[in-house]
Amino acid sequence: MSNALRTVREKRLLTRAELALATRSNGGGGVSVSTIQRLETGGDYALKSTIRSLAAALEVSPQDLGLRM
């Protein structure tokens, strides 16, 4: 489970939908709300590109998110 991802998102006062939208504005295809939910609850592994998109949108290093690849 990635409580780190959820903690960082909530510290920035973002909903999952807002984070998903922010990942699209970073020039990539974006990360869906359902993917963010699965990652936060530990139900999925993340692609490197997904981790990079989330980290960029949250302005943290990829390691700060605690996601499994």
The 8 nearest C-alpha neighbors of each residue, nearest first, counted from 0:
[[41, 1, 40, 39, 2, 38, 42, 66],
 [2, 0, 39, 3, 4, 65, 41, 66],
 [1, 3, 5, 4, 6, 0, 39, 40],
 [4, 2, 6, 1, 64, 5, 65, 7],
 [5, 3, 64, 7, 2, 6, 1, 8],
 [4, 6, 8, 2, 3, 7, 39, 9],
 [5, 7, 3, 9, 8, 4, 2, 10],
 [6, 8, 10, 4, 9, 5, 3, 11],
 [9, 7, 5, 11, 6, 10, 13, 4],
 [8, 10, 12, 6, 11, 7, 13, 5],
 [11, 9, 7, 12, 8, 6, 13, 5],
 [10, 12, 9, 8, 13, 7, 57, 6],
 [11, 13, 9, 10, 8, 14, 7, 17],
 [14, 12, 11, 8, 17, 9, 18, 15],
 [13, 15, 17, 16, 18, 12, 8, 9],
 [14, 16, 18, 17, 32, 19, 13, 35],
 [17, 15, 19, 14, 18, 32, 20, 13],
 [16, 18, 20, 14, 19, 15, 13, 21],
 [17, 19, 21, 15, 20, 16, 13, 14],
 [20, 18, 16, 22, 30, 17, 21, 31],
 [19, 21, 17, 23, 18, 22, 16, 24],
 [22, 20, 18, 24, 23, 19, 56, 17],
 [23, 21, 29, 19, 56, 20, 24, 25],
 [24, 22, 29, 20, 21, 25, 27, 28],
 [23, 25, 21, 26, 22, 20, 27, 29],
 [26, 24, 23, 22, 27, 21, 56, 52],
 [25, 27, 24, 23, 28, 22, 29, 52],
 [28, 26, 29, 23, 25, 22, 24, 52],
 [27, 29, 23, 26, 30, 22, 25, 24],
 [28, 30, 23, 22, 27, 19, 31, 52],
 [29, 31, 19, 22, 34, 49, 32, 28],
 [32, 30, 34, 33, 19, 35, 29, 16],
 [31, 33, 35, 34, 16, 19, 15, 36],
 [32, 34, 36, 31, 35, 37, 30, 15],
 [35, 33, 37, 31, 36, 32, 38, 30],
 [34, 36, 32, 38, 33, 37, 39, 31],
 [35, 37, 33, 39, 34, 38, 32, 40],
 [38, 36, 42, 34, 40, 39, 35, 43],
 [39, 37, 41, 35, 40, 36, 43, 42],
 [38, 40, 1, 36, 37, 41, 5, 0],
 [39, 41, 0, 37, 38, 42, 36, 1],
 [0, 42, 40, 38, 39, 43, 1, 37],
 [41, 43, 37, 40, 38, 44, 0, 39],
 [44, 42, 38, 37, 41, 45, 34, 67],
 [43, 45, 68, 67, 46, 38, 42, 66],
 [46, 44, 68, 67, 49, 50, 47, 43],
 [45, 47, 49, 48, 68, 50, 44, 67],
 [46, 48, 50, 49, 51, 45, 68, 52],
 [47, 49, 51, 46, 50, 52, 45, 53],
 [50, 48, 52, 46, 47, 51, 45, 53],
 [49, 51, 47, 53, 48, 52, 61, 54],
 [50, 52, 48, 54, 49, 53, 61, 55],
 [53, 51, 49, 55, 50, 54, 22, 48],
 [52, 54, 56, 50, 55, 51, 57, 22],
 [53, 55, 57, 59, 61, 51, 56, 52],
 [56, 54, 58, 52, 57, 53, 51, 59],
 [55, 57, 53, 22, 54, 58, 21, 52],
 [58, 56, 54, 55, 59, 53, 8, 7],
 [59, 57, 55, 56, 54, 60, 53, 61],
 [60, 58, 54, 57, 63, 61, 55, 64],
 [59, 61, 62, 63, 54, 58, 64, 55],
 [62, 60, 54, 63, 64, 51, 50, 59],
 [61, 63, 60, 64, 65, 66, 59, 54],
 [64, 62, 60, 61, 65, 59, 3, 4],
 [63, 65, 4, 3, 62, 66, 61, 1],
 [66, 64, 63, 3, 62, 1, 67, 4],
 [65, 67, 64, 1, 45, 68, 50, 38],
 [68, 66, 44, 45, 65, 43, 1, 46],
 [67, 45, 44, 46, 66, 47, 50, 43]]
